[in-house]
């Protein structure tokens, strides 16, 4: 039995509405993640801030960006900006333990929040990265360390930047300033 176009359209619309509602209601601030010390940290504490989420690694060619991330964090934190660093060994460039990662980051004088090492791609990726990488307009797996996700004050993904984008240069810097 063949279905009419109207019936097929109705079935499609009814099947896509729940998916659209999930993306419309989800925001970064609904998630929790363990911090670098293993304490569960609700991201709701960053509600109302502009957030830059970055997957990091200690032994990557882009590790120099830690210094730049810290610089923009310090420059804009009083205006409601925060960087959230999520170390990952998905590309085999992270240290062996959260304690080693924390000590390494102390060398860069990192003061922005760091989270426990965890996956940012694949079927086991953290919920935060599932949310960030499965957005209809910015979907797709993370390609490498130091990808950046810019989140507005409502917890919605605004834009995504690949590793080559330095955090203290345009267009990312201009976009951060426009959200502040």
GIPEKA-V198446 format. One record per residue. RES is the residue in one small letter. PHI is phi as a letter, one per 30 degrees, with the letter a starting at -180 (* if undefined). D_FIRST is the distance of its C-alpha to the first C-alpha in whole Angstrom. Layout:
res: [RES,RES]
phi: [PHI,PHI]
d_first: [D_FIRST,D_FIRST]
This chain:
res: [x,x,x,x,x,x,x,x,x,x,x,x,x,x,x,x,x,x,x,x,x,x,x,x,x,x,x,x,x,x,x,x,x,x,x,x,x,x,x,x,x,x,x,x,x,x,x,x,x,x,x,x,x,x,x,x,x,x,x,x,x,x,x,x,x,x,x,x,x,x,x,x,x,x,x,x,x,x,x,x,x,x,x,x,x,x,x,x,x,x,x,x,x,x,x,x,x,x,x,x,x,x,x,x,x,x,x,x,x,x,x,x,x,x,x,x,x,x,x,x,x,x,x,x,x,x,x,x,x,x,x,x,x,x,x,x,x,x,x,x,x,x,x,x,x,x,x,x,x,x,x,x,x,x,x,x,x,x,x,x,x,x,x,x,x,x,x,x,x,x,x,x,x,x,x,x,x,x,x,x]
phi: [*,d,c,d,d,d,d,d,d,d,d,d,d,d,d,d,e,e,d,d,d,d,d,d,c,d,a,e,d,d,c,b,a,d,d,d,c,j,d,d,c,d,d,d,d,c,e,i,c,d,b,c,c,b,d,c,a,d,c,c,d,c,d,e,d,e,d,d,d,d,d,d,d,d,d,c,d,d,c,j,c,b,c,c,c,c,d,b,c,d,c,h,b,c,d,d,b,d,d,d,d,e,d,d,d,d,d,c,h,d,c,d,d,c,c,d,d,a,d,c,b,i,d,c,d,d,e,e,d,d,e,d,c,c,d,e,c,b,d,k,d,d,d,a,d,i,d,b,b,c,c,d,d,c,i,c,d,c,a,b,b,d,e,d,d,d,d,c,b,d,d,d,d,d,d,e,d,d,d,d]
d_first: [0,4,7,10,13,15,12,13,16,17,16,18,21,21,21,24,26,27,28,30,32,33,34,36,37,39,42,45,47,44,45,48,50,53,56,58,60,57,57,53,53,51,50,50,54,53,51,53,54,53,52,52,50,51,51,54,56,59,60,58,59,58,60,62,60,61,64,62,60,63,64,62,61,65,65,62,62,64,61,58,57,57,56,54,54,52,54,51,52,48,50,53,56,57,59,59,60,59,63,63,61,63,66,65,64,67,69,67,68,64,64,60,58,57,54,54,53,49,46,45,42,40,38,41,42,44,42,44,42,39,39,41,39,35,36,33,36,38,36,37,40,43,45,49,51,52,49,49,47,48,47,48,50,47,46,43,43,45,45,45,48,48,51,53,54,57,57,60,59,57,54,53,57,56,53,55,57,55,53,57]
